[in-house]
Amino acid sequence: MDERYDPKTIEPRWQAAWEEKNLFKVKEEPGREKYYLLEMFPYPSGKIHMGHVRNYTIGDVVARYKRLRGFNVLHPMGWDAFGMPAENAAIANDSHPARWTYENIDNMRTQLRRMGFSYDWDREIATCRPEYYRWEQWLFLRMYEKGMVYRRESFVNWCGSCQTVLANEQVEAGSCWRCGRQVRQKKLQQWFFRITDYADDLLRYCEKLPGWPEKVITMQKNWIGKSFGAEIRFPVQGKDEVIPVFTTRQDTVFGATFMVLAPEHPLVASLSAGTDQEAAVADFVEKMALTDRSSRALENYEKEGVFVGAFCQNPMTGRSMPIYTANFALMEYGTGAVMSVPAHDQRDFDFARKYDLPVVAVVQPPGKALDGDTLQEAYAGEGLMVNSGRFDGMASTDAKEAIAEELEKNGLGKKTVSFRLRDWGISRQRYWGAPIPIVYCEDCGAVPVAEKDLPVRLPEEADLLEGGRSPLPFLESFVRTECPKCGKAARRETDTMDTFVESSWYFERYCSPRYEEGIFEKEAVDYWMPVDQYIGGVEHAILHLLYSRYYTRVLKDFGLVRFKEPFTRLLTQGMVCKETVSCPEHGFLFPEEVDMQGEGRFCGKCGRPAQVGRVEKMSKSKKNVIDPNVLLDKYGADTTRLFCLFAAPPERDLEWSEQGVEGGYRFLNRVWRLAAGIMDEIREAAPYSASADALSGDVKALYKKTHETIRKVTGDIEDRFHFNTAISAVMELVNAMYSLWTDERPQHWAQVMRFALETAVVMLSPIVPHFAEELWAALGREKSVLLADWPVWKEDALTKEQLLIVVQVNGKLRSKFTVDAGIDEPALKKMALEDERVGKFIGDKTIKKVIVVKGKLVNIVV
């Protein structure tokens, strides 16, 4: 082997060898245990970033490790290619979304190949391809037939200047990110999936995901948001209308003094019509239409509203309650109406004080009397009921049930359950997406496209209109069609599907990506699914994962899959972070724009001292990014992979460190020098496999150390994905090998050194695969290291861990001895009682009891 480690030569050679031998290509083998490893597929942005590198390196280590353990490993890659980012980037780069996307896919595929990831590229998919999205159009039709899809009016973010709908992320401080004009809420017809039909099941199965991080499960539960409470009906005075309200605090209904409706509530306009408040209400509703109405934004707004000119009646007290519309009520929560109890809800309290509305306390905290007139803040806790008729004196927790029963008995309401989860709006008034397979006929209405006419192709030759508007509504060649039902002229739906639809089933399509007879080949999905290990960012913990779980249930209900949950285990890796550097004149600086002079940093543009900021997530906006290509050019893929794995456990944030990368490179060179130095002496030797008892001295110690390292590394990867400690263990083994690399050659030296080196190479192979392949070949192995077996430790070759045990008599130290860590309690007691020094202090005294503190001490009480 070469004396010098040269990744620029090694890595391309082995990547070519892997591809030539199709080492990563897999197929179903019914008699062999499978392992499906999947990282969340990327949006083709043009270049991979360090977040991609870390995510995919983690996945590749697990995939290669499982392969070495004998599993049939599916490890595919593809592209989440539709959606808003491609449109935005195309506009910014004066390109077309299709051209931009396909060029980026080619670039990123080249970069991923250069990293040495073990993907089965024959299974590559891109969600913007008709052969992919035709099948989600097909499933849309099946869902439509079953009533699982419907169309209704819904509010969207609308930019009148750009004449387009904006996602929440595109609304910045209430303005359009493109033109800066104010965004308003506008009602449009939208398509929805009935995900709420599965809310209970999605929530229940959150308890059946033991391989998921607890924080993600909690986020899913909170998003689904199941609440037990009551629906209470408030009659509108003077009208044949009832306002239903959902509340979890029906025990406070006696304290409800006013009603609040969301500005979007249909009753707001009808109740104010013809009253003195009509103009004021219309102005307020218009103002709210120009306001960010997200729940996150509302938390920072001052509470404000306007009286709608009507009253409703509290069904329990008969009180006449003024009806307001206010900025803190949202149509997407409950029924869009809030039973306002200012004494026991801080939001209601602030509003009541601002508009001089009555405050009535109905729940008293223990030992304290509340007066609504003098109350300084709402009391939201539990207590005893007051001012609540026959429920006075009852514990508020008991009153919830009693009042709910009273409401039901009198036809004033009912016990019910509410979910925070709302149906999934999939309509996007954008171009770069999968067309929704519906046509509109004047006679037949909305009609599904005939299955034989799928896919409804997105015309990729169409150009975006000014401001990024979708050309589809104005493209006659796309819009004009015939009604599948009556044959008359009809118009196509010009909305496209939310890109979350594509990412909600791609993992099933990977199982048979070239299958043309259906959405996927059922036998292939039955073999490979569910995904055994899914890896991705915690930012996808809610929507993507929830939609994927929902979509899988839909597939199961159609008999297409046999399982409900698509992902058995989930790992959410931490972010890659780096300090920011900025110049007072030029703002944030890229690393290459910073001049290092001793301990100081200076702007490379103007020479002024630069300021080092906080360590933050790498982002283009903060310019604290490292281009992976720079690392690949300088150090190679293996060093880059090693740094990503060694710097932090995968679930923790990784802080960028040039010294860390250098350290990884030095370690690989250290291993290389060792291998090159001893290769001539060990190449012809057989790895030692006999008993450790036949060895002695340092050779025996290295043999035992090797087996201890196998156990340590296996546990770290198998049980915890703690690659950093696994790498550290291999480093210790390498140090032990160096200690034995002296002028002396004791008996069995070559065999044990070969065993230790081979073991280190195999254990490093998932982490630094090109490096390991080169050493494996130098050892005379003809087949790829990927085809080797993962090493197995021998129990009799392990050095048993020893514990120091303190023995006390009546709490005073009387003796010490060492024992094996695995000793059981009866044996430990026996040893303590038979200890000669301890016996002197016990004498003829009666032993009352023996206290054992595991792993530490034995205290004998006499």
N, C-alpha and C positions, 0 to 999 in steps of 0.2 A: 504494500500500500504506500501511497505518497506520504512523505514525512510532514507535509503541510496541509492543513485543513482548508479547502477551497470550495466554499458553497456555490460559487458562480459556475463551477464545472460540474459539481456533484448533483445539484438539484435539478437542472434541466435533463440530465441523463436519466435519472430515476423516474422523473415524471413521464418521459418518453417510454421507458420500460413498462411502467404501470399501464399506460394506455395501450401499448402494443399487445400486452398479455391480457387485457380486459380484466384486470384484477378486481375492479370495483363493480363489475357487472354482476347482478344477481337475478335469480328467478325463484319461483316458489318451489320448495322442497318439503312436501307434506310430512316426511318422517324426521325432519330436522327442526330444532327449536329456532324460531325467528326472533329478531330484535329490530324494531323499527325506530331509528334515531332520526329526529327531524328538528332542524332549526327553522325559525320563522323566516319565510323567504323574503328577500329584499325588494324594495322598489328600485328600479334601475335608474339611479340618479346620475350615473356617469362614472363615478369612481367609488371603490369601496373605501370606507373610513375605518379608523381604529376600533370603533364599536362593532363593525362587521367582523373585523379580524378576530377580535376576542370571542365574540359569539360563536363563530364558525370553528375556531380553534378548539373551544371547549367541546363542541359537538363532535369534531373529528377525533379527538382523543377517546371519547366514549365509544364511537363507532369502531375505531381500530382495536380498542381494548376488547370489546365484545366479540369482535371477529377472532382475536387470538384465543378467546375463551371458548370458541367452537360454535358460536351463534351464526345463523344465516342473517346477515345484517343488511337491511335496506337503508340507504343513506342518500336521498335524492336532493336535487336543487332545482329551483325555477325562479320565476319573476312575477311579482305582484305589479303588473305592468300598466293597468288602467288607472285613471283617476286625476284628481286636481293637480298634484305635483308636476305631472308631465305637461299639462296645459300651461301652468305657470312658467315652467322652465322653457318651454317652446316659445312663449311670448317674449321672455327675457332674452332668449338667444336667437330671435328671429328665425325660428325653425318651425317644423310641423310636429305635432305630438307623436305621430307614428314614426317619422324619421328619427326624431330625438330618442324615442324609446328603443327602437331596434339597434341604433348605433351604440347606445349605452349598454344594452344587453351584451353586445359583442365585446365591448371594452371590459365590462365587469367580469364576464366569463373568463377572459384572458387573465385578469388579475387573480381570480379565485383558483384557476388552474396553477398559477405560479406559486400559490401558497401550499400546494401539495395536498389539498383536501380530497378525501376519498369518496367523491361523489360518483354515483352511477349516472353519467351524463346522458346516457341513452334515454333516461326518464325525464329529461328537462322539459318543463312546460313554461309557457308565457300566457298569462290570463287574457292578453289582448288578442290572441289568435282565435279565429272563428271556430276552429276545431275544439277549443276549450269552452268558449262561452255558449256555444250552441246547446251544450248539455245543461247549463243553468237556465237557459231559456226553456228547454224541455221540461225541467223540473218546475219552473214558474207556471207552465201550462197545467201540469198535474196538480199543483197547489191551487191554482185558480179554479179548476174543476171541483175541488173538494171544499171550496169556500175558505181556504187558508190565506187567500190574498184578496184585498178589497181596495177600493178607491174612495177617497173623501177629501174634503177641503182641509187644509192645514196651513198654519202660518210658517213662512220662510223668511230668511233675511234677503231683502230685495234691494239691489242697487238700480235706481231708475236711470242713472247716467249710463251705466254699462249694459242696462237691460238684461241683467242676469241674476240668478240666485247665488248667494254666497254661503259657504260653510261657516260655522261659528269661528273657525280659526282665521277666516279671511276678514272678519270684522274687527277692526282695531279702534278702540275708544269710540265705538259707535259709527265709524266711518269705513268706507270701502278701502281695502288695502291697495287697490289698483289706482283709483282716480281721486280718492280722498273725500268724495262726496258722502253725505249722510245716508246711512242705511235705514230702511224702514221694514216693519213687519207687514207682510202681504199674504193674503190668503190665496193659495193655489190648489188645484186638484193634485193629489199625491197618491201614489200606490204604497200600500202597507202590507207587511207580513204580520199575521196574528201570533206573534211570539208570546203574548200574554196568556194564550191558551195553555202554554207550557210552564207558566211561572211557578206553580206549585212544585212540579216535577223538577225543574231546574234548581229550585231552592232545596228540595229534599235531598237531591243527589250531591249537594255541596258537602254533605256529611259522609259521602262515599268516595271521596277523593283523597285518600291518605297520602298519596304521593305528591300532593300540591302544597306549596307554602301556605301557611296559615293566613298570612296577610292577604294573599290573593283570594282565598276562600272568603275571608271577611269582606273584601271589596265586592265580590260577586253577591254575597248575601245582602249587603247594604244597597247595592244597585237594584236588586230585585225588590227589596224593601217591603216585606210582608208585615202588615200591621193589623192587629185585631181591635175592633172598635164597634161603632154603631153609625148607621145612617139615620140622620134626624131630618124630618121634613118641616120646613118653615113656610107656612102659607103666606103669600103676598096679599097684603090688605087691599081690598077693592078690586082684585083681579082673580081670574081663575088660573092662577099659577102657584106652583110650589117650588121652593128652592131646596133641593136635597143637599145635605152637607155630610161629609164623612169626618168623624173625629175619633181619636183614641181616648179623649177625655170627656166622655159623656157625663161623668160625675160633676162636671162644671157647667152643665147646660143652664142651671138656674142663674148662673152669673153672666150669661150671654146678653149683651146690651146693644150690640149693633152687628150688622152683617156686612161682609166685604166680598165683592165679586172681582174676579180677574178682569182687566180691561177688555180682554178678548171674549169674555162670556157673552153669549147671545142675548141674555136678558138685559145687559147694560143699555143697549140702544133702545130696546122695546119699552123698558120701564121709564126711561127718561123722555121718550117721545111725547111731545105735547105739553111738557112741564116747563116751569121756569128754569130748570136745570139743564135742559136739552143742549144748549149751546156750550155751557161749561163742561158738560160730560163729553161732548164731541171733541172739544179742544183737548181735554185731558187724554182721551183715547188716542188722538192723533199724536200727542206728545209721547205717549207710551209706545206708539208704533215706531217712533224714531229713537227709541232707547234700547240699550242692550238688556234683554229680558232673561238672560241666563240666570240660573239660581246663584251662581258664583258672584255675578255682578250685583244682584239685588242685596247681597249681604252688606255692601258698602254704601247703599243709597239711604238717604233720609226718608223715613216713611212719609208718604203723601198720598192724597186721594181727593175725591170729590163726591158729594151727596148726589145720588141719581134721581132724587125727587119722588121716591117711593119708600114704603115701609113694609116690613114683614112681621109676623107674630111669633114670639117664642112659644112653642107648643106646650111647654111645661109651666110657664109663669103667666102667659097671656100678655106679657109686656110687648108694647109696640116698639119695634127695633128699626132705626133708620138704616137704609141700605146704601152703602158706599161702593165705589170702585176705587181700588188702591193699587199702588205699584208693587206691593209685597205679595199679592195673590197671583198664582200662576194656573193657567188652565190645565197644565200637565200634571198637577198634583191634586189628588182627590177628585172632586167634582168641579173645581174652579171656583168654589164658594167657601168662605171661611166663617164659621160661627165664632165671633170675636168675644173673648172672655178676658177683658183687660186686667182683672185682678190676678189672673193665673197664667198669663202668657206675656212675656216682655215686649214682643212685637206689637201685640194688641194694646198693651199698656201705653207704649210710646205714642201710638196713634190716637188713643183716647185722650191723653193729656193734651196733645197738640190741637185736637178739634173739640175739646171740652165735652167729651162724652162720658156718661156715667160709668163708675167703677163699683162693682158689687162683689165683695168677697164671699165665697161659698165654701171654701176649704180653709180651716184654721190649723196652723201648725201646733204641735203639742205645747201646751202651756202659754199660748200667746193668742190675743184677740186682734184680728185685723180690721181696720176701718178703711173702706174704699176711698173715703174723701181725703184721708191723710197718708195713704200708702205711698211710699217713695219708689218702690219697684214691685214688679209682679212676684208672687209666691207660686212657684211651679211644683212644689213638693206635695207629699201626701199629708193627710191629717184627718180631722173630724169635719163632718158636713155641718154647715150652718146656712141659714137663709135658703133652705132647700125643702121646705114643706115637711112632709112626713119622713124624709130621709135625714133630717137633722139628728146629729149625734152619732150617726153611722160612720164607720171608717170609710174614707174615700175609696179605698181599694174594693171594699164590699159594695159600695154604692154604684160602682161602674156596672156590675152585673144586675143589680136591682133596678137601676134606672133603665138599662137596656130592655129588661123584661117588661117594665111599665110602658115603655114606648111601643113595644110590639103588641102588648095587650090592647092598647088604645088606638092602634093603627097610626101612630105618629112617627114610627121609625122601625128599625130592626137591627139586630146584631149582624155584623158583616165583617168581611175581611177586605182589605184594600192592598194593592201593590203599587209600589213606586214605579215599577217597570211599565213602560208604555209600548204599544205596538211599534214595530220597526218600520220607519219610513224609508223606503228604498229609492224613491224618485230623486233624480238629480237632473236639473235643467242644464246639463253640460254635454259637451260633444264626446270627450274621450272616455267612453264607457260602453258597456254591453247594452244594446238596444232592448227595450222592454217589448216582448212579442205580443202586442195588442194593436188592433186597428179599430178605427171609429167609423161607424156607418150611420148615416142619417136615419135609416129605418131600423137597424138592428142594435144600435148603441155600441157599447164596447164589446168587441168580439176577439177571442184569442186566435192567434195565427195558427194555421193548420200545421200539424207536426211535420208533414212532408215538406213544408216550405222553410224549415229551419236549416241552418241558422238565419236569422234576420241579421244580415251583415252590416257592420258599421262601415260607411263609405270612407275608406282611409285616404282617398284622394281629395276629400273636401277640406277647404281651408277655414280656419277660425275667422270669425268676423271681427270687426273693430271692437276693441275692449275685451277680446277673448270670448265673445258671445258664441254660442253654439250655432253652427250653420244648418243643423238638421231641420228646424221648422221651415226654413226657406229653400230647402233643397228638394225641388219637385221630383227629381228622379228617385229620391228616397221616400218622400211623404206619400206620393200618389200610388195607390194600390187598389186591389179589389177586395170587397168584403168576402171572407171565407164562407159566410153563411148564405148570402143571397146573390153574390156575384156583382153587385152594383159598385160604383166608384166609392172608394173609402180613403181615409187618411191614416197613416201610421202614427202610433205614439212616438213622440220625439224626445221624451225623457229617456235617460239611461239609468242603469242600476247603480246603486251605491257599491263602491269597490269592496266593501266588507262582504258582499255576496260572494265575490270571487274567492276571497280568502277563507270562506267558511266551509269549503269542501275540497280544496286543492290537495290536501293530504290523502284523500281517498282516490283522487285521480292519479296521483303518483303510482298507485298500485298497478295500474294498467293504462299508462298515458297514451298509448297508440290504439287503444280499443275503439272501434268505430260502430259497434252494434248497440251501444248503450252508454249511460253516464260513466260506467266503469264495469269491469268484469267482476261479477259477484264472487267467483271462486278466488280471485286474486285478493279482493278486499277481505274475504273471510280468512284468508291465510295471514295477511300482513297487519290488518287493523285489529285493535286500536294501536295508535302510536305508543310505543313503550316509554319513550323519553322525548319530551318537547322542550325546546330551549328558546328563550326570547326575552325581550325587555319587559319590565314591569309596567311600562306605559300601555301595554296591550292587555293588562290584567282584567279589564272589564269588557269592553265592547267586542274585540276580536274573539276572545275566549268564550264569551257568553253567546255570541252569534254562532260560533262553531258548534257549541254544545246544542243549541237550538236546531241548527240545520241537520245535525246528525240524528236528532229525534224525528225530524220530518222524514229523513231517509228511512229510518227504522219503521215508521208508520206506513210507508209505502212498500215495506218488505224488501228493501234494497240492502240493508245491513242488519246485523244481528245484535248490535250493541247500542247503548245510549251515549256513553261517554267516549269522545274521540281520543283523549290524551290520558294515559295511565299515570304518568309522572310528569311534573312540570318543574323546570328550573328557570328562575328569572335572574339573569346575570346582572351584576352591577354595572355602573357606567364607567367609561374611561375618562379620567379627569386630568387636567393640567392647569397650572397657574396661568393667569392672564398677564400680559405685559402691555403697557400703554404709554403713549407719548402725549404730553400736554397739547401739542400742536396737531399730531396726526392720528390721535385716538389709539384704538387697539392695534397691535402689531403682530404679524405672523412671526413665527420663530426665526425664519430666515431674514426678517427685517430688523432683528436685534443684534447689535454688536456687543460681544463680551470683551470687557477689558478688566482683567483681574477679577475682583469680586463685583464690579459694577456692570450695569447694563445700560446701553445707550441706543437711541433711535438711529437706525441705519439710514434714515432719510435726511435728518437734520442734525444729528450728532448730540442732541440734548439728552440729559439723563432720563432713562425710562423708569416707570414705576411698576413694580411687581405687585399684582393684585392677588385676589383669592384663588384658591384651587377650585375650579369649576368644571362641569361637564364640557368636554371638547365640543365646540360649535363654531361654525363658519362666522357667525356674527361676532363672536368674541375673539376670533382668529387664533385661539389657543389649540390649534389642530396640528397633528403630525401626519404627513402623507405617508401611508404604508409603503408606497413605491420607494421612498427615500431609504427606509429601513431595509427593504428587499435588496436594493442596489448596494447598500453598504455592508449589511450583515448577512443577508440571505433569509429565506423563509423560516428555517429551523430556529434561528436565534430569535426572530420576531415571535414565533409561536411560544418559545420557551419563556420569554419575558412575560407574555400575556398570562401564562399559567402560573408562573412562580411569584409574581409580584403581589398577588392577593387571592384568597379563595373566590370561586366564581360568583357567589352571591353578594360579595362585597364590591364597593367601588375600587377601581384600579387607578392609582395615581401614576402618571407618566414619569419616568425617570431615565434620563440618558445613561446614568451610572448603572441602573438596573439592566439595561440592554447590553451595555459593555460587560457587565458581570456574567450575563448569560453566554455571551460570545467567548469570554475567557474560560468558562466551564467546559464548553464544547471543545475548545482547543486543548484543555487539560486532559480530557478523556482521549482525544485523538493522539496526543503525545504518548500517553500511557499505552494505548493500543499499538501504535507504531513501534514503540520501544520494546515490547515483549512479543510482538507477533511472530517473529522468526522462531522463537522458543516454544510457543504454544500451539502453532498452527497444526502440527501433526499430532498433538496430544489429544486424548479423549477427555471430555469434561468429567471431573471426578463425580462418582455416583455411589460410592460405597459408604460404609458406616463412618460416622465422625470419630468413632472410638479408635479407628486405625490411624488417625492423624494425631499430631502433637504440636505444641508450641503455637507460633504465629500462623502457621498454615491451618491448623485446626480452628483458630480464632477467626480467620478470614472465611472459612467454610461456614462456620456458625453465623457469622455476620451476614453472609449472603442469604442464608435461609431466613434470618430475622428480617432482612430487607424485603424479601419476597412477601412475607406476611404483612409487613407494614405498608408497602406500596399497594398490594392487593386490597387491603382494607380501606386505605385512603381513597382509592378510585372507586371500588365497588360500593362502598357504604355511604361515602360522604362527598365524593367528587372533590376532595381536597388535594388537588394536583400539586399545590405548593409544598405541602408536607411530603408528598410522594417523591417529588423531585429532590427535596432536601435529604430524604433517606438514601436516594441513589448517590447523591453527592458524598454522603458519609461512607458509603460502600467504596466509592472511587478513592477516597482518602485512605481507607484501609488497604486497598490494593497498592497504592503508592507506598505505604509503609512496608509492604512485603517485597517491593521492587528494589532490591539491594543486590550486592555482589554475591550473597549466599543463595544457594539453591537446595533447600532441604527436600527430603523425600516428598513426592507428590506435589511439589511446587507448581509445575507446569499444568498438571491436571486441574488443580484447585484454582489457579489463576485463570485458566480457560473457562472453567465453570462460572467463576465470578464475572468475568468480562462478558461472556455470552448472556448471562442473566441480566446484567446491566443493560446490554444492547436491546434485548427483547423488551424490558420494562421501559426503556426510553423510546422505543419505536412508535408508540402512539403519539408521543409528544414531539419528537424530532425525527420524522420518518425517513427523510433523505439521508441524514447523518447515520441513522441506524442501519439502513440498507447497505451503505458503503462499508461499514465495519463488519456487518454480517457476511457480506461477500468476501471481505478480506480474510475472514475466519474459515473460508473454504466452503461456505454454505451455498449451494447452487440455486435453491429456490428463494423467493422473496421472504423477508422476515415476517411479512404479513401472513404467511402460510405456516409460520411456526406455532408452537403451543405456548400458551402463557405458563411461566414456571410455577411449580407447586412446592411449597416448603415441606420439610420433614419435621415432624414434631420432635423426634429424638435428636435432631440437630440444632434445636433451639436452645439458647442459653436461658435457663429459667430465671425469672425475675425474683429477686430476694427482697424481703421486707425485714426491717428492724423492729422487733417487738419489745416493748417495755413491760416488765412485770412489777406490779405493786402489791403490797400487803397492807391493808387498811389505808390505802392512798399514798403510801410511802414507797419510793423506788427501792427495789431489792435485787433486781436482776435485769439482764438484757440478753437477747439471742436473736439470730436471724432465721427466717423460715422461707419456704417457697411461697410465692404470692397466692397460689391456688389452694393453700391449706384450708381445711374446713374447721369450723368452730370446735367440735369435740376433740379433734386432734390437737388444736392449739391449747385448749384447757388442760389436756393430758400432759403436754410438754411443760406447761407452766407449773403444774402441781408436782411434777417429777424433777424439777430443777433443784439441784442440791442447795444452792444459796437460798432459794425461796423456802425450802424445807426447814432451814434453821430458824426462820422467823415464824413459821407456823407451829412447829413443835407438836405438843399434844392438844393444842386448841381445836375447838370444833369449827369447821368451815361453814359459815352461814350461807354464803353465796359467792359465785364467781361471775364477775362482770367482764364481758369482752367488748372492746371497742374495735371493730373490724379494721385490720391492717395497722393498728397502732399499739394497743396495750391490753393487758389482762390485769384486773384488780381483784385480789382475793380478800374477802371480808371475813375476819375471824372474831 
